[in-house]
Amino acid sequence: MKNKFYILGFSFGIMAIVLGLGINQLFDFTGKKMLCAGICLFGGLLMGFVGNKALSKRAIEEDEDIKREYYDERNTMIREKASYNANCINLILLGIAAVVFISLNYIIPAIVVTVILVIQPIVMIVCTEILEKRY
Amino acid sequence: MKNNLEQIRKEKGLNQEELGQILGVSRQTIISLEKGKYNPSITLAFKIAKYFGMSIEDIFIYEGEEK
């Protein structure tokens, strides 16, 4: 099941890059380069993310020491705490970015960052609800 | 929470890496447990007690909440 997810994710990544390059070659409209760059960037990020996950999974499956380190309960606790702290710092940084964008009169980036700031706690609440039902 | 893990491990003639392998945890976790910096999960506490053939209370000493 997971392997299918990796293959699908990697394929989508490649398709996004091909699509980005194809649009760049075949069409001509204003803002084309930015759109193509965005699609290619998305494809690259997706490929990187899925590739990294797949390689990590393989390493865990093949190496007993890595598996033990990965599933170690103390390391898991550290990872969870580190993720929570990183999330808090990210929120602060996003807040600073929103203030900077507003002060520079960059309206669209400011809206995007503010929307992310608003969505973040909602995502956290939803995740907490799901986890509460599970445990 | 205090514990006698280091003493019990040494009596058994094991090093931290070996005990970690037996219990399925990292060497660093064993070090933290022995120093009392990390309190194990109930599962790990049972694993440790079972391996040494003791009760959890023989290994881990609960002294109330840390302030």
N, CA and C atoms of all chains as a GROMACS GRO file, in nm:
protein
  606
    1MET      N    1   0.084  -0.121   0.000
    1MET     CA    2   0.000   0.000   0.000
    1MET      C    3   0.087   0.125   0.000
    2LYS      N    4   0.187   0.125   0.090
    2LYS     CA    5   0.273   0.242   0.100
    2LYS      C    6   0.359   0.258  -0.024
    3ASN      N    7   0.404   0.143  -0.080
    3ASN     CA    8   0.486   0.149  -0.200
    3ASN      C    9   0.408   0.213  -0.315
    4LYS      N   10   0.277   0.182  -0.321
    4LYS     CA   11   0.192   0.242  -0.424
    4LYS      C   12   0.188   0.393  -0.407
    5PHE      N   13   0.180   0.436  -0.281
    5PHE     CA   14   0.176   0.579  -0.249
    5PHE      C   15   0.305   0.647  -0.296
    6TYR      N   16   0.418   0.580  -0.273
    6TYR     CA   17   0.547   0.638  -0.314
    6TYR      C   18   0.555   0.647  -0.466
    7ILE      N   19   0.515   0.538  -0.533
    7ILE     CA   20   0.522   0.536  -0.680
    7ILE      C   21   0.431   0.643  -0.738
    8LEU      N   22   0.310   0.652  -0.681
    8LEU     CA   23   0.212   0.752  -0.727
    8LEU      C   24   0.264   0.894  -0.706
    9GLY      N   25   0.318   0.919  -0.588
    9GLY     CA   26   0.372   1.051  -0.554
    9GLY      C   27   0.486   1.089  -0.645
   10PHE      N   28   0.578   0.993  -0.669
   10PHE     CA   29   0.694   1.018  -0.755
   10PHE      C   30   0.648   1.045  -0.898
   11SER      N   31   0.548   0.966  -0.944
   11SER     CA   32   0.496   0.983  -1.081
   11SER      C   33   0.431   1.121  -1.095
   12PHE      N   34   0.354   1.160  -0.995
   12PHE     CA   35   0.291   1.293  -0.999
   12PHE      C   36   0.397   1.404  -1.005
   13GLY      N   37   0.503   1.384  -0.930
   13GLY     CA   38   0.613   1.481  -0.930
   13GLY      C   39   0.674   1.496  -1.068
   14ILE      N   40   0.703   1.381  -1.133
   14ILE     CA   41   0.762   1.384  -1.267
   14ILE      C   42   0.664   1.448  -1.366
   15MET      N   43   0.535   1.408  -1.351
   15MET     CA   44   0.432   1.463  -1.442
   15MET      C   45   0.421   1.615  -1.427
   16ALA      N   46   0.430   1.663  -1.303
   16ALA     CA   47   0.421   1.807  -1.279
   16ALA      C   48   0.536   1.881  -1.346
   17ILE      N   49   0.657   1.823  -1.337
   17ILE     CA   50   0.774   1.886  -1.400
   17ILE      C   51   0.759   1.887  -1.551
   18VAL      N   52   0.716   1.772  -1.607
   18VAL     CA   53   0.696   1.763  -1.752
   18VAL      C   54   0.589   1.863  -1.796
   19LEU      N   55   0.481   1.871  -1.716
   19LEU     CA   56   0.372   1.965  -1.747
   19LEU      C   57   0.423   2.109  -1.746
   20GLY      N   58   0.502   2.141  -1.644
   20GLY     CA   59   0.559   2.276  -1.632
   20GLY      C   60   0.645   2.310  -1.752
   21LEU      N   61   0.734   2.217  -1.789
   21LEU     CA   62   0.823   2.239  -1.903
   21LEU      C   63   0.743   2.244  -2.034
   22GLY      N   64   0.640   2.160  -2.043
   22GLY     CA   65   0.555   2.156  -2.164
   22GLY      C   66   0.480   2.288  -2.184
   23ILE      N   67   0.422   2.339  -2.077
   23ILE     CA   68   0.350   2.467  -2.086
   23ILE      C   69   0.447   2.577  -2.130
   24ASN      N   70   0.568   2.572  -2.074
   24ASN     CA   71   0.669   2.673  -2.108
   24ASN      C   72   0.704   2.669  -2.256
   25GLN      N   73   0.708   2.549  -2.314
   25GLN     CA   74   0.746   2.533  -2.455
   25GLN      C   75   0.629   2.561  -2.551
   26LEU      N   76   0.508   2.518  -2.512
   26LEU     CA   77   0.397   2.518  -2.608
   26LEU      C   78   0.309   2.642  -2.605
   27PHE      N   79   0.301   2.708  -2.490
   27PHE     CA   80   0.208   2.822  -2.480
   27PHE      C   81   0.281   2.953  -2.461
   28ASP      N   82   0.205   3.061  -2.485
   28ASP     CA   83   0.263   3.194  -2.467
   28ASP      C   84   0.156   3.286  -2.407
   29PHE      N   85   0.171   3.318  -2.283
   29PHE     CA   86   0.077   3.411  -2.218
   29PHE      C   87   0.150   3.482  -2.104
   30THR      N   88   0.090   3.588  -2.056
   30THR     CA   89   0.157   3.664  -1.949
   30THR      C   90   0.156   3.581  -1.819
   31GLY      N   91   0.267   3.587  -1.752
   31GLY     CA   92   0.280   3.512  -1.626
   31GLY      C   93   0.312   3.365  -1.647
   32LYS      N   94   0.345   3.329  -1.773
   32LYS     CA   95   0.372   3.189  -1.807
   32LYS      C   96   0.492   3.134  -1.728
   33LYS      N   97   0.599   3.216  -1.725
   33LYS     CA   98   0.723   3.168  -1.661
   33LYS      C   99   0.701   3.140  -1.513
   34MET      N  100   0.626   3.228  -1.447
   34MET     CA  101   0.601   3.211  -1.304
   34MET      C  102   0.518   3.084  -1.279
   35LEU      N  103   0.417   3.064  -1.366
   35LEU     CA  104   0.332   2.946  -1.352
   35LEU      C  105   0.413   2.818  -1.371
   36CYS      N  106   0.496   2.818  -1.477
   36CYS     CA  107   0.579   2.700  -1.506
   36CYS      C  108   0.677   2.674  -1.392
   37ALA      N  109   0.737   2.783  -1.343
   37ALA     CA  110   0.832   2.768  -1.232
   37ALA      C  111   0.760   2.710  -1.110
   38GLY      N  112   0.639   2.757  -1.085
   38GLY     CA  113   0.561   2.708  -0.970
   38GLY      C  114   0.528   2.560  -0.984
   39ILE      N  115   0.484   2.520  -1.103
   39ILE     CA  116   0.449   2.377  -1.126
   39ILE      C  117   0.572   2.289  -1.113
   40CYS      N  118   0.685   2.335  -1.174
   40CYS     CA  119   0.809   2.256  -1.166
   40CYS      C  120   0.858   2.246  -1.022
   41LEU      N  121   0.846   2.358  -0.950
   41LEU     CA  122   0.889   2.358  -0.809
   41LEU      C  123   0.805   2.260  -0.727
   42PHE      N  124   0.674   2.261  -0.754
   42PHE     CA  125   0.583   2.169  -0.683
   42PHE      C  126   0.623   2.024  -0.713
   43GLY      N  127   0.649   1.996  -0.842
   43GLY     CA  128   0.689   1.861  -0.883
   43GLY      C  129   0.818   1.818  -0.817
   44GLY      N  130   0.914   1.910  -0.814
   44GLY     CA  131   1.043   1.881  -0.752
   44GLY      C  132   1.028   1.854  -0.603
   45LEU      N  133   0.947   1.937  -0.536
   45LEU     CA  134   0.923   1.919  -0.392
   45LEU      C  135   0.858   1.784  -0.364
   46LEU      N  136   0.759   1.751  -0.447
   46LEU     CA  137   0.687   1.624  -0.430
   46LEU      C  138   0.781   1.505  -0.449
   47MET      N  139   0.864   1.513  -0.554
   47MET     CA  140   0.960   1.405  -0.579
   47MET      C  141   1.058   1.392  -0.464
   48GLY      N  142   1.108   1.506  -0.416
   48GLY     CA  143   1.203   1.507  -0.305
   48GLY      C  144   1.142   1.447  -0.180
   49PHE      N  145   1.018   1.489  -0.149
   49PHE     CA  146   0.950   1.442  -0.028
   49PHE      C  147   0.926   1.291  -0.034
   50VAL      N  148   0.868   1.247  -0.146
   50VAL     CA  149   0.835   1.105  -0.160
   50VAL      C  150   0.962   1.020  -0.165
   51GLY      N  151   1.063   1.069  -0.240
   51GLY     CA  152   1.191   0.998  -0.250
   51GLY      C  153   1.256   0.981  -0.114
   52ASN      N  154   1.253   1.090  -0.036
   52ASN     CA  155   1.312   1.087   0.098
   52ASN      C  156   1.239   0.986   0.187
   53LYS      N  157   1.106   0.988   0.179
   53LYS     CA  158   1.026   0.893   0.259
   53LYS      C  159   1.057   0.749   0.221
   54ALA      N  160   1.065   0.725   0.089
   54ALA     CA  161   1.089   0.589   0.040
   54ALA      C  162   1.227   0.539   0.083
   55LEU      N  163   1.328   0.627   0.072
   55LEU     CA  164   1.464   0.588   0.110
   55LEU      C  165   1.473   0.561   0.260
   56SER      N  166   1.405   0.647   0.340
   56SER     CA  167   1.405   0.628   0.486
   56SER      C  168   1.342   0.495   0.521
   57LYS      N  169   1.229   0.465   0.454
   57LYS     CA  170   1.157   0.340   0.482
   57LYS      C  171   1.246   0.219   0.450
   58ARG      N  172   1.314   0.228   0.338
   58ARG     CA  173   1.401   0.118   0.296
   58ARG      C  174   1.515   0.098   0.397
   59ALA      N  175   1.574   0.213   0.439
   59ALA     CA  176   1.686   0.204   0.535
   59ALA      C  177   1.638   0.142   0.666
   60ILE      N  178   1.518   0.179   0.710
   60ILE     CA  179   1.463   0.124   0.836
   60ILE      C  180   1.438  -0.025   0.821
   61GLU      N  181   1.387  -0.065   0.706
   61GLU     CA  182   1.356  -0.207   0.684
   61GLU      C  183   1.481  -0.294   0.674
   62GLU      N  184   1.588  -0.236   0.615
   62GLU     CA  185   1.707  -0.317   0.587
   62GLU      C  186   1.807  -0.320   0.702
   63ASP      N  187   1.816  -0.213   0.779
   63ASP     CA  188   1.917  -0.203   0.884
   63ASP      C  189   1.853  -0.210   1.022
   64GLU      N  190   1.891  -0.313   1.098
   64GLU     CA  191   1.832  -0.334   1.232
   64GLU      C  192   1.864  -0.219   1.326
   65ASP      N  193   1.988  -0.165   1.316
   65ASP     CA  194   2.029  -0.055   1.406
   65ASP      C  195   1.948   0.070   1.378
   66ILE      N  196   1.928   0.101   1.249
   66ILE     CA  197   1.850   0.219   1.212
   66ILE      C  198   1.706   0.200   1.259
   67LYS      N  199   1.655   0.078   1.243
   67LYS     CA  200   1.518   0.046   1.284
   67LYS      C  201   1.502   0.069   1.435
   68ARG      N  202   1.600   0.021   1.512
   68ARG     CA  203   1.595   0.035   1.657
   68ARG      C  204   1.602   0.183   1.698
   69GLU      N  205   1.691   0.257   1.629
   69GLU     CA  206   1.704   0.401   1.658
   69GLU      C  207   1.574   0.474   1.623
   70TYR      N  208   1.514   0.433   1.511
   70TYR     CA  209   1.394   0.503   1.464
   70TYR      C  210   1.276   0.478   1.557
   71TYR      N  211   1.257   0.353   1.598
   71TYR     CA  212   1.141   0.319   1.681
   71TYR      C  213   1.167   0.334   1.830
   72ASP      N  214   1.286   0.374   1.866
   72ASP     CA  215   1.320   0.393   2.007
   72ASP      C  216   1.224   0.495   2.071
   73GLU      N  217   1.168   0.459   2.187
   73GLU     CA  218   1.062   0.544   2.245
   73GLU      C  219   1.113   0.682   2.287
   74ARG      N  220   1.241   0.688   2.332
   74ARG     CA  221   1.295   0.818   2.371
   74ARG      C  222   1.315   0.907   2.247
   75ASN      N  223   1.367   0.847   2.140
   75ASN     CA  224   1.385   0.923   2.016
   75ASN      C  225   1.250   0.970   1.962
   76THR      N  226   1.147   0.884   1.973
   76THR     CA  227   1.013   0.922   1.927
   76THR      C  228   0.963   1.043   2.007
   77MET      N  229   0.983   1.037   2.140
   77MET     CA  230   0.940   1.148   2.225
   77MET      C  231   1.014   1.278   2.188
   78ILE      N  232   1.146   1.264   2.165
   78ILE     CA  233   1.226   1.382   2.128
   78ILE      C  234   1.176   1.439   1.995
   79ARG      N  235   1.149   1.349   1.898
   79ARG     CA  236   1.099   1.394   1.767
   79ARG      C  237   0.968   1.471   1.783
   80GLU      N  238   0.877   1.416   1.865
   80GLU     CA  239   0.746   1.480   1.883
   80GLU      C  240   0.760   1.617   1.949
   81LYS      N  241   0.844   1.624   2.053
   81LYS     CA  242   0.864   1.752   2.122
   81LYS      C  243   0.931   1.855   2.029
   82ALA      N  244   1.031   1.805   1.952
   82ALA     CA  245   1.101   1.894   1.859
   82ALA      C  246   1.004   1.946   1.752
   83SER      N  247   0.915   1.858   1.704
   83SER     CA  248   0.816   1.900   1.603
   83SER      C  249   0.723   2.006   1.660
   84TYR      N  250   0.679   1.986   1.784
   84TYR     CA  251   0.589   2.082   1.847
   84TYR      C  252   0.658   2.217   1.863
   85ASN      N  253   0.784   2.215   1.911
   85ASN     CA  254   0.857   2.340   1.928
   85ASN      C  255   0.883   2.410   1.795
   86ALA      N  256   0.919   2.328   1.694
   86ALA     CA  257   0.944   2.385   1.560
   86ALA      C  258   0.816   2.448   1.506
   87ASN      N  259   0.702   2.384   1.532
   87ASN     CA  260   0.574   2.437   1.487
   87ASN      C  261   0.546   2.573   1.551
   88CYS      N  262   0.573   2.584   1.682
   88CYS     CA  263   0.552   2.710   1.752
   88CYS      C  264   0.641   2.820   1.694
   89ILE      N  265   0.768   2.784   1.667
   89ILE     CA  266   0.863   2.883   1.611
   89ILE      C  267   0.819   2.922   1.471
   90ASN      N  268   0.772   2.825   1.393
   90ASN     CA  269   0.723   2.854   1.257
   90ASN      C  270   0.607   2.953   1.260
   91LEU      N  271   0.517   2.935   1.358
   91LEU     CA  272   0.403   3.027   1.370
   91LEU      C  273   0.451   3.168   1.396
   92ILE      N  274   0.549   3.181   1.485
   92ILE     CA  275   0.604   3.315   1.517
   92ILE      C  276   0.668   3.376   1.392
   93LEU      N  277   0.746   3.292   1.319
   93LEU     CA  278   0.813   3.341   1.197
   93LEU      C  279   0.711   3.383   1.091
   94LEU      N  280   0.603   3.304   1.080
   94LEU     CA  281   0.497   3.340   0.984
   94LEU      C  282   0.432   3.472   1.024
   95GLY      N  283   0.413   3.491   1.154
   95GLY     CA  284   0.357   3.617   1.204
   95GLY      C  285   0.446   3.734   1.168
   96ILE      N  286   0.577   3.716   1.187
   96ILE     CA  287   0.673   3.822   1.152
   96ILE      C  288   0.667   3.850   1.002
   97ALA      N  289   0.662   3.740   0.923
   97ALA     CA  290   0.654   3.755   0.776
   97ALA      C  291   0.528   3.833   0.737
   98ALA      N  292   0.416   3.802   0.803
   98ALA     CA  293   0.290   3.873   0.772
   98ALA      C  294   0.304   4.021   0.801
   99VAL      N  295   0.365   4.056   0.914
   99VAL     CA  296   0.384   4.198   0.951
   99VAL      C  297   0.474   4.267   0.848
  100VAL      N  298   0.582   4.198   0.810
  100VAL     CA  299   0.675   4.257   0.711
  100VAL      C  300   0.604   4.280   0.578
  101PHE      N  301   0.526   4.180   0.532
  101PHE     CA  302   0.455   4.192   0.404
  101PHE      C  303   0.355   4.308   0.409
  102ILE      N  304   0.284   4.318   0.521
  102ILE     CA  305   0.184   4.426   0.534
  102ILE      C  306   0.254   4.562   0.532
  103SER      N  307   0.364   4.571   0.606
  103SER     CA  308   0.435   4.700   0.613
  103SER      C  309   0.496   4.738   0.478
  104LEU      N  310   0.529   4.639   0.396
  104LEU     CA  311   0.586   4.667   0.262
  104LEU      C  312   0.476   4.679   0.155
  105ASN      N  313   0.352   4.665   0.200
  105ASN     CA  314   0.235   4.675   0.111
  105ASN      C  315   0.228   4.562   0.008
  106TYR      N  316   0.283   4.445   0.042
  106TYR     CA  317   0.270   4.327  -0.043
  106TYR      C  318   0.141   4.257  -0.002
  107ILE      N  319   0.032   4.295  -0.064
  107ILE     CA  320  -0.100   4.251  -0.016
  107ILE      C  321  -0.121   4.100  -0.032
  108ILE      N  322  -0.094   4.047  -0.153
  108ILE     CA  323  -0.123   3.904  -0.176
  108ILE      C  324  -0.036   3.812  -0.088
  109PRO      N  325   0.096   3.836  -0.082
  109PRO     CA  326   0.175   3.752   0.010
  109PRO      C  327   0.126   3.764   0.156
  110ALA      N  328   0.087   3.885   0.194
  110ALA     CA  329   0.038   3.905   0.331
  110ALA      C  330  -0.089   3.824   0.356
  111ILE      N  331  -0.179   3.821   0.256
  111ILE     CA  332  -0.304   3.744   0.269
  111ILE      C  333  -0.271   3.594   0.278
  112VAL      N  334  -0.180   3.548   0.191
  112VAL     CA  335  -0.145   3.405   0.190
  112VAL      C  336  -0.088   3.364   0.326
  113VAL      N  337   0.005   3.445   0.376
  113VAL     CA  338   0.068   3.412   0.505
  113VAL      C  339  -0.034   3.417   0.618
  114THR      N  340  -0.124   3.516   0.614
  114THR     CA  341  -0.226   3.527   0.720
  114THR      C  342  -0.322   3.408   0.715
  115VAL      N  343  -0.359   3.366   0.593
  115VAL     CA  344  -0.448   3.250   0.580
  115VAL      C  345  -0.380   3.125   0.639
  116ILE      N  346  -0.250   3.109   0.609
  116ILE     CA  347  -0.176   2.994   0.665
  116ILE      C  348  -0.176   3.002   0.817
  117LEU      N  349  -0.156   3.124   0.868
  117LEU     CA  350  -0.154   3.144   1.014
  117LEU      C  351  -0.288   3.106   1.077
  118VAL      N  352  -0.398   3.137   1.006
  118VAL     CA  353  -0.531   3.106   1.057
  118VAL      C  354  -0.558   2.956   1.047
  119ILE      N  355  -0.514   2.896   0.935
  119ILE     CA  356  -0.541   2.753   0.911
  119ILE      C  357  -0.463   2.664   1.009
  120GLN      N  358  -0.341   2.707   1.040
  120GLN     CA  359  -0.252   2.624   1.123
  120GLN      C  360  -0.316   2.575   1.254
  121PRO      N  361  -0.374   2.664   1.336
  121PRO     CA  362  -0.438   2.615   1.460
  121PRO      C  363  -0.558   2.524   1.432
  122ILE      N  364  -0.630   2.552   1.320
  122ILE     CA  365  -0.745   2.468   1.286
  122ILE      C  366  -0.698   2.326   1.253
  123VAL      N  367  -0.589   2.318   1.176
  123VAL     CA  368  -0.531   2.187   1.142
  123VAL      C  369  -0.490   2.114   1.270
  124MET      N  370  -0.432   2.190   1.362
  124MET     CA  371  -0.387   2.131   1.489
  124MET      C  372  -0.506   2.076   1.568
  125ILE      N  373  -0.616   2.153   1.570
  125ILE     CA  374  -0.736   2.109   1.643
  125ILE      C  375  -0.792   1.981   1.579
  126VAL      N  376  -0.798   1.981   1.446
  126VAL     CA  377  -0.850   1.863   1.374
  126VAL      C  378  -0.764   1.740   1.402
  127CYS      N  379  -0.631   1.759   1.395
  127CYS     CA  380  -0.539   1.647   1.424
  127CYS      C  381  -0.557   1.598   1.567
  128THR      N  382  -0.574   1.692   1.661
  128THR     CA  383  -0.593   1.653   1.802
  128THR      C  384  -0.721   1.571   1.818
  129GLU      N  385  -0.828   1.616   1.750
  129GLU     CA  386  -0.957   1.543   1.757
  129GLU      C  387  -0.941   1.400   1.705
  130ILE      N  388  -0.872   1.388   1.591
  130ILE     CA  389  -0.852   1.255   1.531
  130ILE      C  390  -0.772   1.166   1.626
  131LEU      N  391  -0.664   1.223   1.683
  131LEU     CA  392  -0.580   1.144   1.774
  131LEU      C  393  -0.653   1.108   1.903
  132GLU      N  394  -0.740   1.200   1.950
  132GLU     CA  395  -0.818   1.172   2.071
  132GLU      C  396  -0.911   1.053   2.052
  133LYS      N  397  -0.965   1.043   1.931
  133LYS     CA  398  -1.055   0.929   1.902
  133LYS      C  399  -0.975   0.799   1.894
  134ARG      N  400  -0.850   0.810   1.846
  134ARG     CA  401  -0.770   0.690   1.828
  134ARG      C  402  -0.720   0.634   1.962
  135TYR      N  403  -0.685   0.726   2.056
  135TYR     CA  404  -0.629   0.679   2.183
  135TYR      C  405  -0.729   0.695   2.298
  136MET      N  406   1.249   0.991   3.892
  136MET     CA  407   1.237   0.855   3.940
  136MET      C  408   1.376   0.788   3.942
  137LYS      N  409   1.411   0.734   4.056
  137LYS     CA  410   1.541   0.667   4.067
  137LYS      C  411   1.528   0.522   4.017
  138ASN      N  412   1.643   0.461   3.986
  138ASN     CA  413   1.637   0.319   3.948
  138ASN      C  414   1.771   0.250   3.974
  139ASN      N  415   1.765   0.120   3.978
  139ASN     CA  416   1.886   0.040   4.001
  139ASN      C  417   1.934  -0.027   3.873
  140LEU      N  418   1.896   0.028   3.762
  140LEU     CA  419   1.921  -0.038   3.634
  140LEU      C  420   2.070  -0.062   3.608
  141GLU      N  421   2.151   0.040   3.636
  141GLU     CA  422   2.295   0.028   3.609
  141GLU      C  423   2.355  -0.088   3.688
  142GLN      N  424   2.320  -0.092   3.815
  142GLN     CA  425   2.372  -0.197   3.903
  142GLN      C  426   2.327  -0.336   3.856
  143ILE      N  427   2.198  -0.345   3.825
  143ILE     CA  428   2.143  -0.475   3.782
  143ILE      C  429   2.206  -0.518   3.649
  144ARG      N  430   2.224  -0.422   3.560
  144ARG     CA  431   2.286  -0.453   3.429
  144ARG      C  432   2.428  -0.504   3.449
  145LYS      N  433   2.504  -0.436   3.534
  145LYS     CA  434   2.644  -0.475   3.556
  145LYS      C  435   2.653  -0.612   3.622
  146GLU      N  436   2.559  -0.640   3.711
  146GLU     CA  437   2.556  -0.772   3.776
  146GLU      C  438   2.534  -0.882   3.673
  147LYS      N  439   2.459  -0.849   3.571
  147LYS     CA  440   2.427  -0.944   3.463
  147LYS      C  441   2.541  -0.952   3.360
  148GLY      N  442   2.639  -0.861   3.373
  148GLY     CA  443   2.754  -0.860   3.283
  148GLY      C  444   2.724  -0.809   3.144
  149LEU      N  445   2.632  -0.718   3.136
  149LEU     CA  446   2.594  -0.661   3.004
  149LEU      C  447   2.645  -0.518   2.993
  150ASN      N  448   2.678  -0.478   2.869
  150ASN     CA  449   2.705  -0.335   2.850
  150ASN      C  450   2.578  -0.268   2.798
  151GLN      N  451   2.582  -0.136   2.792
  151GLN     CA  452   2.460  -0.060   2.757
  151GLN      C  453   2.410  -0.094   2.617
  152GLU      N  454   2.503  -0.112   2.524
  152GLU     CA  455   2.465  -0.145   2.386
  152GLU      C  456   2.392  -0.279   2.380
  153GLU      N  457   2.446  -0.376   2.451
  153GLU     CA  458   2.384  -0.510   2.452
  153GLU      C  459   2.244  -0.507   2.513
  154LEU      N  460   2.232  -0.435   2.625
  154LEU     CA  461   2.100  -0.426   2.688
  154LEU      C  462   2.001  -0.354   2.595
  155GLY      N  463   2.051  -0.251   2.528
  155GLY     CA  464   1.967  -0.178   2.432
  155GLY      C  465   1.917  -0.270   2.322
  156GLN      N  466   2.008  -0.355   2.270
  156GLN     CA  467   1.969  -0.450   2.164
  156GLN      C  468   1.866  -0.550   2.215
  157ILE      N  469   1.884  -0.596   2.336
  157ILE     CA  470   1.790  -0.694   2.394
  157ILE      C  471   1.652  -0.632   2.410
  158LEU      N  472   1.651  -0.507   2.456
  158LEU     CA  473   1.522  -0.442   2.484
  158LEU      C  474   1.463  -0.370   2.362
  159GLY      N  475   1.542  -0.360   2.256
  159GLY     CA  476   1.493  -0.295   2.133
  159GLY      C  477   1.492  -0.144   2.144
  160VAL      N  478   1.586  -0.090   2.224
  160VAL     CA  479   1.598   0.057   2.234
  160VAL      C  480   1.743   0.096   2.207
  161SER      N  481   1.766   0.225   2.193
  161SER     CA  482   1.902   0.271   2.163
  161SER      C  483   1.988   0.273   2.290
  162ARG      N  484   2.118   0.277   2.268
  162ARG     CA  485   2.213   0.284   2.380
  162ARG      C  486   2.190   0.413   2.458
  163GLN      N  487   2.160   0.518   2.384
  163GLN     CA  488   2.136   0.649   2.447
  163GLN      C  489   2.019   0.643   2.545
  164THR      N  490   1.918   0.565   2.511
  164THR     CA  491   1.802   0.550   2.600
  164THR      C  492   1.844   0.480   2.730
  165ILE      N  493   1.928   0.378   2.718
  165ILE     CA  494   1.977   0.308   2.837
  165ILE      C  495   2.056   0.404   2.925
  166ILE      N  496   2.141   0.486   2.862
  166ILE     CA  497   2.222   0.584   2.937
  166ILE      C  498   2.129   0.680   3.012
  167SER      N  499   2.028   0.733   2.940
  167SER     CA  500   1.934   0.829   3.002
  167SER      C  501   1.855   0.764   3.115
  168LEU      N  502   1.818   0.637   3.095
  168LEU     CA  503   1.744   0.565   3.201
  168LEU      C  504   1.831   0.550   3.325
  169GLU      N  505   1.953   0.511   3.302
  169GLU     CA  506   2.043   0.489   3.417
  169GLU      C  507   2.073   0.618   3.491
  170LYS      N  508   2.082   0.726   3.418
  170LYS     CA  509   2.108   0.856   3.483
  170LYS      C  510   1.983   0.913   3.549
  171GLY      N  511   1.868   0.852   3.521
  171GLY     CA  512   1.742   0.902   3.577
  171GLY      C  513   1.688   1.024   3.504
  172LYS      N  514   1.743   1.049   3.384
  172LYS     CA  515   1.699   1.166   3.306
  172LYS      C  516   1.571   1.136   3.228
  173TYR      N  517   1.549   1.007   3.202
  173TYR     CA  518   1.432   0.967   3.123
  173TYR      C  519   1.356   0.855   3.194
  174ASN      N  520   1.226   0.874   3.206
  174ASN     CA  521   1.142   0.770   3.266
  174ASN      C  522   1.084   0.682   3.156
  175PRO      N  523   1.096   0.551   3.167
  175PRO     CA  524   1.050   0.465   3.057
  175PRO      C  525   0.898   0.457   3.049
  176SER      N  526   0.850   0.415   2.934
  176SER     CA  527   0.707   0.388   2.920
  176SER      C  528   0.676   0.262   3.001
  177ILE      N  529   0.549   0.240   3.025
  177ILE     CA  530   0.511   0.122   3.104
  177ILE      C  531   0.553  -0.007   3.032
  178THR      N  532   0.545  -0.004   2.898
  178THR     CA  533   0.585  -0.121   2.819
  178THR      C  534   0.734  -0.151   2.838
  179LEU      N  535   0.816  -0.046   2.828
  179LEU     CA  536   0.960  -0.066   2.843
  179LEU      C  537   0.994  -0.108   2.985
  180ALA      N  538   0.926  -0.050   3.083
  180ALA     CA  539   0.950  -0.087   3.223
  180ALA      C  540   0.919  -0.236   3.243
  181PHE      N  541   0.810  -0.282   3.185
  181PHE     CA  542   0.774  -0.425   3.196
  181PHE      C  543   0.878  -0.512   3.125
  182LYS      N  544   0.924  -0.465   3.008
  182LYS     CA  545   1.025  -0.542   2.933
  182LYS      C  546   1.151  -0.558   3.016
  183ILE      N  547   1.193  -0.447   3.078
  183ILE     CA  548   1.315  -0.450   3.160
  183ILE      C  549   1.297  -0.546   3.278
  184ALA      N  550   1.184  -0.530   3.346
  184ALA     CA  551   1.156  -0.615   3.464
  184ALA      C  552   1.151  -0.762   3.425
  185LYS      N  553   1.086  -0.789   3.313
  185LYS     CA  554   1.072  -0.928   3.267
  185LYS      C  555   1.208  -0.987   3.231
  186TYR      N  556   1.289  -0.908   3.163
  186TYR     CA  557   1.421  -0.957   3.122
  186TYR      C  558   1.506  -0.994   3.244
  187PHE      N  559   1.503  -0.908   3.347
  187PHE     CA  560   1.586  -0.934   3.465
  187PHE      C  561   1.516  -1.026   3.567
  188GLY      N  562   1.393  -1.064   3.539
  188GLY     CA  563   1.320  -1.153   3.628
  188GLY      C  564   1.286  -1.088   3.760
  189MET      N  565   1.254  -0.961   3.755
  189MET     CA  566   1.222  -0.886   3.878
  189MET      C  567   1.090  -0.815   3.859
  190SER      N  568   1.042  -0.753   3.967
  190SER     CA  569   0.923  -0.669   3.952
  190SER      C  570   0.968  -0.527   3.918
  191ILE      N  571   0.878  -0.448   3.864
  191ILE     CA  572   0.912  -0.311   3.826
  191ILE      C  573   0.961  -0.232   3.949
  192GLU      N  574   0.895  -0.257   4.063
  192GLU     CA  575   0.931  -0.184   4.186
  192GLU      C  576   1.073  -0.218   4.234
  193ASP      N  577   1.124  -0.336   4.196
  193ASP     CA  578   1.260  -0.371   4.235
  193ASP      C  579   1.363  -0.289   4.157
  194ILE      N  580   1.323  -0.245   4.040
  194ILE     CA  581   1.417  -0.172   3.953
  194ILE      C  582   1.394  -0.020   3.962
  195PHE      N  583   1.269   0.018   3.956
  195PHE     CA  584   1.237   0.162   3.956
  195PHE      C  585   1.177   0.203   4.090
  196ILE      N  586   1.225   0.314   4.143
  196ILE     CA  587   1.179   0.362   4.274
  196ILE      C  588   1.106   0.494   4.254
  197TYR      N  589   0.976   0.487   4.277
  197TYR     CA  590   0.895   0.608   4.261
  197TYR      C  591   0.902   0.692   4.388
  198GLU      N  592   0.942   0.817   4.372
  198GLU     CA  593   0.956   0.904   4.490
  198GLU      C  594   0.861   1.023   4.486
  199GLY      N  595   0.751   1.007   4.417
  199GLY     CA  596   0.655   1.117   4.407
  199GLY      C  597   0.687   1.208   4.290
  200GLU      N  598   0.600   1.307   4.268
  200GLU     CA  599   0.616   1.399   4.156
  200GLU      C  600   0.738   1.488   4.174
  201GLU      N  601   0.811   1.507   4.064
  201GLU     CA  602   0.924   1.601   4.070
  201GLU      C  603   0.873   1.743   4.068
  202LYS      N  604   0.935   1.830   4.152
  202LYS     CA  605   0.891   1.972   4.156
  202LYS      C  606   0.966   2.054   4.053
   0.00000   0.00000   0.00000
